[in-house]
Amino acid sequence: MKTLFTVLLTLLVVHTLSAQASDFPAEKKSVIVDNLTVGIESDNSGLHTSSALVMYDLINESYLESSDASKVMIPLLKLLNEGKTNEERIAAAVALYKLGNPIGIYRLRGVAVFDDNEKVATVCKNLYYTYHKLHGTEYLASF
């Protein structure tokens, strides 16, 4: 039942957001980010994952700017560190990568180097490398 609710809520949010980014006034962007932050901070594992992925999609499709979504970075960092499943942690890593905040990118490096979970560490390493290759910056670590 919870999973069905999560999926329906996600579909509703994505469908509602099908307008162009220029149609969103600042207060609507703020409400969207606030709602996704609540989803990321909730106790529901599926809602964590879907909220992080919806955040990634909204930034990727230019509905939101990275600066609009900057206040969701702290919950995403917490989810990356404390997520119970690989899917939660990977969704948080992808969303942090898309935000492009230097703190989030540096945290991807930390997880890539020090995390015991090989799958999550590999994804974070690849996101870290990709970010630096696309932006022409130096790596802070070699793996």
C-alpha atoms as a printed R data frame, in Angstrom:
    type eleno elety resid chain resno      x      y       z
1   ATOM     1    CA   MET     A     1  0.000  0.000   0.000
2   ATOM     2    CA   LYS     A     2  2.794  2.422   0.888
3   ATOM     3    CA   THR     A     3  4.633  1.590  -2.318
4   ATOM     4    CA   LEU     A     4  1.521  2.204  -4.384
5   ATOM     5    CA   PHE     A     5  1.004  5.536  -2.632
6   ATOM     6    CA   THR     A     6  4.622  6.502  -3.283
7   ATOM     7    CA   VAL     A     7  4.414  5.622  -6.960
8   ATOM     8    CA   LEU     A     8  1.139  7.509  -7.399
9   ATOM     9    CA   LEU     A     9  2.506 10.541  -5.583
10  ATOM    10    CA   THR     A    10  5.622 10.539  -7.752
11  ATOM    11    CA   LEU     A    11  3.594 10.231 -10.944
12  ATOM    12    CA   LEU     A    12  1.328 13.061  -9.810
13  ATOM    13    CA   VAL     A    13  4.289 15.319  -9.070
14  ATOM    14    CA   VAL     A    14  5.986 14.588 -12.388
15  ATOM    15    CA   HIS     A    15  2.745 15.045 -14.322
16  ATOM    16    CA   THR     A    16  2.009 18.290 -12.510
17  ATOM    17    CA   LEU     A    17  5.461 19.588 -13.325
18  ATOM    18    CA   SER     A    18  5.157 19.061 -17.071
19  ATOM    19    CA   ALA     A    19  5.095 22.837 -17.692
20  ATOM    20    CA   GLN     A    20  8.221 24.698 -18.737
21  ATOM    21    CA   ALA     A    21 10.580 26.002 -16.065
22  ATOM    22    CA   SER     A    22  9.879 29.579 -17.104
23  ATOM    23    CA   ASP     A    23  6.254 29.025 -16.069
24  ATOM    24    CA   PHE     A    24  7.268 28.330 -12.473
25  ATOM    25    CA   PRO     A    25  7.325 31.357 -10.224
26  ATOM    26    CA   ALA     A    26  9.876 31.342  -7.422
27  ATOM    27    CA   GLU     A    27  7.313 30.444  -4.750
28  ATOM    28    CA   LYS     A    28  6.230 27.323  -6.683
29  ATOM    29    CA   LYS     A    29  9.836 26.244  -7.048
30  ATOM    30    CA   SER     A    30 10.273 26.695  -3.319
31  ATOM    31    CA   VAL     A    31  7.169 24.592  -2.577
32  ATOM    32    CA   ILE     A    32  8.380 21.832  -4.899
33  ATOM    33    CA   VAL     A    33 11.776 21.723  -3.223
34  ATOM    34    CA   ASP     A    34 10.156 21.769   0.234
35  ATOM    35    CA   ASN     A    35  7.897 18.833  -0.659
36  ATOM    36    CA   LEU     A    36 10.771 16.816  -2.064
37  ATOM    37    CA   THR     A    37 12.825 17.596   1.036
38  ATOM    38    CA   VAL     A    38 10.020 16.198   3.209
39  ATOM    39    CA   GLY     A    39 10.018 13.072   1.039
40  ATOM    40    CA   ILE     A    40 13.782 12.650   1.372
41  ATOM    41    CA   GLU     A    41 13.608 13.090   5.156
42  ATOM    42    CA   SER     A    42 10.642 10.721   5.634
43  ATOM    43    CA   ASP     A    43 10.864  7.238   7.145
44  ATOM    44    CA   ASN     A    44  9.645  5.540   3.950
45  ATOM    45    CA   SER     A    45 12.462  3.946   1.952
46  ATOM    46    CA   GLY     A    46 10.611  4.145  -1.366
47  ATOM    47    CA   LEU     A    47  9.756  7.786  -0.806
48  ATOM    48    CA   HIS     A    48 13.443  8.555  -0.108
49  ATOM    49    CA   THR     A    49 14.489  7.022  -3.386
50  ATOM    50    CA   SER     A    50 11.729  8.451  -5.541
51  ATOM    51    CA   SER     A    51 12.084 11.958  -4.090
52  ATOM    52    CA   ALA     A    52 15.819 11.980  -4.793
53  ATOM    53    CA   LEU     A    53 15.249 10.734  -8.339
54  ATOM    54    CA   VAL     A    54 12.481 13.265  -8.978
55  ATOM    55    CA   MET     A    55 14.838 15.996  -7.759
56  ATOM    56    CA   TYR     A    56 17.447 14.762 -10.248
57  ATOM    57    CA   ASP     A    57 14.868 14.689 -13.056
58  ATOM    58    CA   LEU     A    58 13.605 18.199 -12.341
59  ATOM    59    CA   ILE     A    59 17.123 19.611 -12.458
60  ATOM    60    CA   ASN     A    60 18.081 17.500 -15.467
61  ATOM    61    CA   GLU     A    61 15.024 18.627 -17.451
62  ATOM    62    CA   SER     A    62 15.660 22.284 -16.465
63  ATOM    63    CA   TYR     A    63 12.465 22.673 -14.473
64  ATOM    64    CA   LEU     A    64 14.600 23.674 -11.495
65  ATOM    65    CA   GLU     A    65 18.020 25.263 -11.301
66  ATOM    66    CA   SER     A    66 20.655 23.816  -9.006
67  ATOM    67    CA   SER     A    67 20.541 27.013  -6.981
68  ATOM    68    CA   ASP     A    68 16.786 26.573  -6.434
69  ATOM    69    CA   ALA     A    69 17.358 23.127  -4.985
70  ATOM    70    CA   SER     A    70 20.389 23.925  -2.831
71  ATOM    71    CA   LYS     A    71 18.508 23.576   0.460
72  ATOM    72    CA   VAL     A    72 17.862 19.890  -0.236
73  ATOM    73    CA   MET     A    73 21.599 19.164  -0.260
74  ATOM    74    CA   ILE     A    74 21.885 18.455   3.490
75  ATOM    75    CA   PRO     A    75 19.097 15.817   3.491
76  ATOM    76    CA   LEU     A    76 20.678 14.237   0.401
77  ATOM    77    CA   LEU     A    77 24.074 14.094   2.129
78  ATOM    78    CA   LYS     A    78 22.432 12.458   5.134
79  ATOM    79    CA   LEU     A    79 20.644  9.946   2.884
80  ATOM    80    CA   LEU     A    80 23.910  9.139   1.093
81  ATOM    81    CA   ASN     A    81 25.614  8.443   4.421
82  ATOM    82    CA   GLU     A    82 22.811  6.767   6.351
83  ATOM    83    CA   GLY     A    83 20.581  5.178   3.704
84  ATOM    84    CA   LYS     A    84 19.552  1.629   4.534
85  ATOM    85    CA   THR     A    85 19.486  0.317   0.961
86  ATOM    86    CA   ASN     A    86 21.826  0.641  -1.990
87  ATOM    87    CA   GLU     A    87 19.035  2.198  -4.038
88  ATOM    88    CA   GLU     A    88 18.492  5.024  -1.544
89  ATOM    89    CA   ARG     A    89 22.185  5.802  -1.385
90  ATOM    90    CA   ILE     A    90 22.675  5.663  -5.144
91  ATOM    91    CA   ALA     A    91 19.637  7.899  -5.770
92  ATOM    92    CA   ALA     A    92 21.065 10.424  -3.288
93  ATOM    93    CA   ALA     A    93 24.475 10.247  -5.002
94  ATOM    94    CA   VAL     A    94 22.955 10.887  -8.434
95  ATOM    95    CA   ALA     A    95 20.929 13.829  -7.114
96  ATOM    96    CA   LEU     A    96 24.021 15.305  -5.434
97  ATOM    97    CA   TYR     A    97 25.954 14.915  -8.668
98  ATOM    98    CA   LYS     A    98 23.267 16.788 -10.565
99  ATOM    99    CA   LEU     A    99 23.159 19.582  -7.969
100 ATOM   100    CA   GLY     A   100 26.857 20.127  -8.673
101 ATOM   101    CA   ASN     A   101 27.573 21.684  -5.293
102 ATOM   102    CA   PRO     A   102 31.280 21.321  -4.401
103 ATOM   103    CA   ILE     A   103 30.420 19.918  -0.965
104 ATOM   104    CA   GLY     A   104 28.248 17.187  -2.499
105 ATOM   105    CA   ILE     A   105 30.875 16.357  -5.134
106 ATOM   106    CA   TYR     A   106 33.554 16.141  -2.448
107 ATOM   107    CA   ARG     A   107 31.312 13.822  -0.426
108 ATOM   108    CA   LEU     A   108 30.959 11.557  -3.484
109 ATOM   109    CA   ARG     A   109 34.735 11.283  -3.430
110 ATOM   110    CA   GLY     A   110 34.705 10.373   0.261
111 ATOM   111    CA   VAL     A   111 32.155  7.629  -0.257
112 ATOM   112    CA   ALA     A   112 34.078  6.339  -3.286
113 ATOM   113    CA   VAL     A   113 37.273  6.041  -1.271
114 ATOM   114    CA   PHE     A   114 36.090  4.990   2.184
115 ATOM   115    CA   ASP     A   115 32.725  3.229   1.898
116 ATOM   116    CA   ASP     A   116 32.577 -0.519   2.522
117 ATOM   117    CA   ASN     A   117 29.712 -1.055   0.075
118 ATOM   118    CA   GLU     A   118 31.397 -1.788  -3.242
119 ATOM   119    CA   LYS     A   119 28.366 -1.014  -5.408
120 ATOM   120    CA   VAL     A   120 27.717  2.404  -3.856
121 ATOM   121    CA   ALA     A   121 31.434  3.234  -3.838
122 ATOM   122    CA   THR     A   122 31.747  2.386  -7.546
123 ATOM   123    CA   VAL     A   123 28.764  4.551  -8.501
124 ATOM   124    CA   CYS     A   124 30.118  7.462  -6.453
125 ATOM   125    CA   LYS     A   125 33.570  7.072  -8.023
126 ATOM   126    CA   ASN     A   126 32.089  7.142 -11.515
127 ATOM   127    CA   LEU     A   127 29.963 10.196 -10.726
128 ATOM   128    CA   TYR     A   128 32.989 11.952  -9.213
129 ATOM   129    CA   TYR     A   129 35.134 11.269 -12.293
130 ATOM   130    CA   THR     A   130 32.350 12.257 -14.672
131 ATOM   131    CA   TYR     A   131 31.786 15.558 -12.891
132 ATOM   132    CA   HIS     A   132 35.456 16.508 -13.091
133 ATOM   133    CA   LYS     A   133 35.850 15.410 -16.707
134 ATOM   134    CA   LEU     A   134 32.813 17.425 -17.791
135 ATOM   135    CA   HIS     A   135 33.969 20.521 -15.921
136 ATOM   136    CA   GLY     A   136 37.662 20.234 -16.774
137 ATOM   137    CA   THR     A   137 38.772 20.265 -13.151
138 ATOM   138    CA   GLU     A   138 41.373 18.203 -11.329
139 ATOM   139    CA   TYR     A   139 40.623 15.097  -9.315
140 ATOM   140    CA   LEU     A   140 41.397 15.328  -5.632
141 ATOM   141    CA   ALA     A   141 42.145 11.627  -5.433
142 ATOM   142    CA   SER     A   142 43.065  8.762  -7.669
143 ATOM   143    CA   PHE     A   143 41.391  5.431  -7.069
